[in-house]
Amino acid sequence: MMHGLQHSQLPPTVRDTGSRWLPRFVTGRPYRSTSGTAEESVRSKPLDEPSGLVQIGCAAYPRSEPVCMTSGNPLASACHSDPMRPNLERIPGKADRLAEAIIDRAPFVVDHGFVDSLGDAAAAALRCYGARMVTFAYREDSIGLVRRSLLAEGLGLCVKPDDDRDVMVGLALPWFVTQQLGRSPKDEFAAIADRLPDNGMTRLIRRFGKRVDITLGAFGWDIVETPEGADFVPTM
């Protein structure tokens, strides 16, 4: 049963993964595929046209919609104006398009060259996106969105590692949703870790998936009903 959200209410970037925003990513090195061909930035209009857009790396956003630039854990950082509000209210979605573009361009097995092509702003966008998508996954009963959330979180952590304790607080949500969907957290977390370079963060993701003692309360979370549907809210 869906938890209070219709498919039409999902953000456009979730409904349509064929992203029109294909940056060469943010502040990192140009990425070259294994074939040696440089990835190019693609956009339907020139970035330098006077359209009220602000350019960040090779992506552009309306000036009234700032990109989440906060580093660190998006679940507990200055990314949020009120730490006790539900996740979708307090975690900005302004960089969802950037995160979608990065995920859609990522190789199935991500290499170090791809990670090195991403900068801190991309890492923050990915982690904010991952934290938001787990709520949509719960509302939609969607293991596909859980996987997308985990991939975004894991890729963001490969670019900019975080404190293990903060990472585990965030990982408790996709672990919980995965279990609620009748899937194996161990298998799902391992599948995402297999797609990412081996490092301390991806090993933490793999270990966390193997745990059998995860509860929302133990990691400082609760579920609340909002007008848009169920959401997760921190309790500490």
Disulfide bonds with the S-S distance in Angstrom:
none
